[in-house]
């Protein structure tokens, strides 16, 4: 997951959204992130602020859906 975390730290909002949607809702279970990873991503996106805040909300929604 380190490469995904780096992408979330450095890419544009559009690239991050596409990656999040894939990782959270489309990828196979063996590739899926755990709650700790998603929580870390949410923190990074919150810190980035602005256009990244809706993406942090996607992470929050996923965590709530997963009961994490």
Beta strands, then each sheet from edge to edge (+ up, - down):
end
